[in-house]
Amino acid sequence: MTRNSKRPAAAPPRVRVPAARAAIAPTPQSWISRQLARVDWDHVRERLTQYAKLARMDRPVGALLLLWPTWWALWLAAQDFPPIGTLAIFTLGVWLMRSAGCVVNDYADRGLDPHVQRTRERPLATGAVTPREAIGVFIALITLAFLLVLLTNKLTIELSFVGAFLAVTYPFMKRYTYLPQVYLGLAFGWSIPMAFAAISGGDWAVFVKTLPLCGLLLLANVIFATIYDTEYAMVDRDDDIRMGAKSTAILFDEADLPIIGVLMISFLLTMLLATQRGHLHWPHLAGIGIAAALFVWQQWIMRRREPEACLKAFRNNNWVGLALWVGIVLSFALK
């Protein structure tokens, strides 16, 4: 071979290609994404809508009727604007407990509601929500409410068990007594002693000193609830009689409007006593005056006992509660 002969080109080095690895496990993000993609969101949205209807979240008047007395108590217990954290806890708690109460009420009345004109379209009555689902929704709501209470103090937590018992047992009262509206006032008003306990910081001695004012507000709320829930029961009186349910509307019979009038006067007098005990001033008296005018208007529109008018009067009590709360707030603000 001559010197100028070209040597054959060296072969390029071989690159070892690693064997195919086993399929790489998906990252947590990709696994979550795949699971979310499999969810039937239309079905989830439909179920949540039915649960919201079951809990009356589309009808806030009932929650407001529970909220105003709770706010009366918070402002009077604090003698001014309450701590923002306590205000948030009780405001959210009111909505959760009212919703839980509606769920357990519909569960108790699931055999009655389909036969009553006003309630036959409720989710449990139509079968849109099953009794098992209703129990699950109730447990979720009352658990959330209890978690909120855990942010307060021991005395408030202890009182919350009484409130939970009242809320769970109220729907069954219409089977045993003609006074379920009075029991409702106690159940709805139990947030009042809880509010005083929360503001007191759990100090039993401080809480005891507030009991006269706390008791007045609780009594006022029992009377107030009896007023508006009797008006509400007047809407269903004929159906309730036919189905064997009991209520103050049935008990009062033709004396319903005069007795409601007496209760209205009693409520206003109780709030006047709370004015003196709570060291309130003229704005709260003005609020009582507005409440009295609203009560007169309710009596007028209900004079023929037409169901639609009675329902309108019931809803009007939201403005009664608001007027009294505004009076309390302005009374402290203008000191």
Backbone hydrogen bonds, N-H to C=O, Kabsch-Sander energy under -0.5 kcal/mol:
donor,donor_aa,acceptor,acceptor_aa,energy
5,S,2,T,-1.2
16,R,14,R,-0.7
17,V,15,V,-0.6
31,W,27,T,-2.3
32,I,28,P,-2.6
33,S,29,Q,-2.5
34,R,30,S,-2.2
35,Q,31,W,-2.2
36,L,32,I,-2.7
37,A,33,S,-2.0
38,R,34,R,-1.1
39,V,35,Q,-0.6
39,V,36,L,-0.9
41,W,39,V,-1.4
44,V,40,D,-2.1
45,R,41,W,-2.7
46,E,42,D,-2.0
47,R,43,H,-2.4
48,L,44,V,-2.6
49,T,45,R,-2.0
50,Q,46,E,-1.8
51,Y,47,R,-2.5
52,A,48,L,-2.4
53,K,49,T,-2.0
54,L,50,Q,-2.4
55,A,51,Y,-2.0
56,R,53,K,-1.4
57,M,52,A,-2.7
59,R,56,R,-1.8
62,G,59,R,-0.6
64,L,60,P,-2.3
65,L,61,V,-2.1
66,L,62,G,-0.9
67,L,63,A,-2.1
68,W,64,L,-2.5
70,T,66,L,-1.0
71,W,67,L,-2.4
72,W,68,W,-2.5
73,A,69,P,-2.2
74,L,70,T,-2.2
75,W,71,W,-2.4
76,L,72,W,-2.4
77,A,73,A,-2.8
78,A,74,L,-2.0
79,Q,75,W,-1.2
80,D,75,W,-1.3
87,L,83,P,-2.5
88,A,84,I,-2.4
89,I,85,G,-2.3
90,F,86,T,-2.4
91,T,87,L,-2.2
92,L,88,A,-2.4
93,G,89,I,-2.3
94,V,90,F,-2.2
95,W,91,T,-1.6
96,L,92,L,-2.2
97,M,93,G,-2.9
98,R,94,V,-2.5
99,S,95,W,-2.0
100,A,96,L,-2.6
101,G,97,M,-2.5
102,C,98,R,-2.0
103,V,99,S,-2.0
104,V,100,A,-2.4
105,N,101,G,-2.0
106,D,102,C,-2.4
107,Y,103,V,-2.1
108,A,104,V,-2.2
109,D,105,N,-1.8
110,R,107,Y,-1.0
112,L,109,D,-1.1
113,D,109,D,-3.2
115,H,112,L,-1.8
116,V,113,D,-1.7
119,T,116,V,-0.7
120,R,116,V,-1.4
122,R,119,T,-1.8
126,T,122,R,-2.2
127,G,123,P,-1.0
128,A,123,P,-1.3
129,V,123,P,-1.5
134,A,130,T,-2.3
135,I,131,P,-2.1
136,G,132,R,-1.9
137,V,133,E,-2.5
138,F,134,A,-2.5
139,I,135,I,-2.5
140,A,136,G,-2.2
141,L,137,V,-2.4
142,I,138,F,-2.6
143,T,139,I,-1.9
144,L,140,A,-2.0
145,A,141,L,-2.2
146,F,142,I,-2.0
147,L,143,T,-2.2
148,L,144,L,-1.6
149,V,145,A,-1.8
150,L,146,F,-1.8
151,L,148,L,-1.7
152,T,149,V,-2.4
157,I,153,N,-2.3
158,E,154,K,-2.5
159,L,155,L,-2.2
160,S,156,T,-1.6
161,F,157,I,-0.8
161,F,158,E,-0.8
162,V,158,E,-0.7
163,G,159,L,-1.8
164,A,160,S,-2.5
165,F,161,F,-2.0
166,L,162,V,-2.4
167,A,163,G,-2.3
168,V,164,A,-2.2
169,T,165,F,-2.2
170,Y,166,L,-1.8
172,F,169,T,-1.4
173,M,170,Y,-2.2
175,R,172,F,-1.4
176,Y,173,M,-1.8
177,T,173,M,-2.4
182,V,179,L,-0.6
183,Y,179,L,-1.5
184,L,180,P,-2.3
185,G,181,Q,-1.8
186,L,182,V,-1.5
187,A,183,Y,-2.4
188,F,184,L,-3.6
189,G,185,G,-1.7
190,W,186,L,-0.7
190,W,187,A,-0.7
191,S,188,F,-0.6
192,I,189,G,-2.3
194,M,190,W,-1.4
195,A,191,S,-2.1
196,F,192,I,-2.1
197,A,193,P,-2.3
198,A,194,M,-2.4
199,I,195,A,-2.4
200,S,196,F,-1.9
201,G,198,A,-1.0
202,G,197,A,-1.6
203,D,200,S,-0.9
204,W,202,G,-0.7
207,F,203,D,-2.5
208,V,204,W,-2.5
209,K,205,A,-1.4
210,T,206,V,-0.9
210,T,207,F,-0.8
211,L,208,V,-1.3
214,C,210,T,-2.8
215,G,211,L,-3.6
216,L,212,P,-1.8
217,L,213,L,-2.2
218,L,214,C,-2.3
219,L,215,G,-2.6
220,A,216,L,-2.7
221,N,217,L,-2.3
222,V,218,L,-2.1
223,I,219,L,-2.2
224,F,220,A,-2.8
225,A,221,N,-3.0
226,T,222,V,-1.9
227,I,223,I,-2.0
228,Y,224,F,-2.4
229,D,225,A,-2.6
230,T,226,T,-1.4
231,E,227,I,-1.9
232,Y,228,Y,-1.8
233,A,229,D,-2.3
234,M,230,T,-1.7
235,V,231,E,-0.6
235,V,232,Y,-1.0
236,D,232,Y,-0.6
236,D,233,A,-0.5
237,R,234,M,-0.6
240,D,236,D,-3.0
241,I,237,R,-2.4
242,R,238,D,-2.0
243,M,239,D,-2.1
244,G,240,D,-1.2
245,A,240,D,-2.0
246,K,174,K,-1.6
251,L,247,S,-2.1
252,F,248,T,-3.2
253,D,249,A,-1.2
255,A,252,F,-2.2
256,D,253,D,-1.4
259,I,255,A,-2.4
260,I,256,D,-2.7
261,G,257,L,-2.3
262,V,258,P,-2.1
263,L,259,I,-2.4
264,M,260,I,-2.4
265,I,261,G,-2.2
266,S,262,V,-2.3
267,F,263,L,-2.5
268,L,264,M,-2.2
269,L,265,I,-2.3
270,T,266,S,-2.1
271,M,267,F,-2.2
272,L,268,L,-1.7
273,L,269,L,-2.0
274,A,270,T,-1.9
275,T,271,M,-1.5
276,Q,272,L,-1.6
277,R,273,L,-2.6
278,G,274,A,-2.6
279,H,276,Q,-1.0
280,L,275,T,-2.7
284,H,281,H,-1.3
285,L,281,H,-1.1
286,A,282,W,-2.4
287,G,283,P,-2.0
288,I,284,H,-2.2
289,G,285,L,-2.1
290,I,286,A,-2.2
291,A,287,G,-2.3
292,A,288,I,-2.4
293,A,289,G,-2.0
294,L,290,I,-2.2
295,F,291,A,-2.2
296,V,292,A,-2.0
297,W,293,A,-2.0
298,Q,294,L,-2.2
299,Q,295,F,-2.3
300,W,296,V,-2.0
301,I,297,W,-2.4
302,M,298,Q,-1.6
303,R,300,W,-1.2
305,R,302,M,-2.2
310,C,306,E,-2.4
311,L,307,P,-2.3
312,K,308,E,-1.9
313,A,309,A,-2.3
314,F,310,C,-2.3
315,R,311,L,-2.1
316,N,312,K,-1.6
317,N,313,A,-0.7
317,N,314,F,-1.2
318,N,315,R,-1.7
319,W,316,N,-1.4
320,V,316,N,-0.9
321,G,317,N,-2.3
322,L,318,N,-2.0
323,A,319,W,-2.5
324,L,320,V,-1.9
325,W,321,G,-2.0
326,V,322,L,-2.8
327,G,323,A,-2.0
328,I,324,L,-1.8
329,V,325,W,-2.7
330,L,326,V,-2.7
331,S,327,G,-1.8
332,F,328,I,-1.7
333,A,329,V,-2.3
334,L,330,L,-2.3
335,K,332,F,-1.0
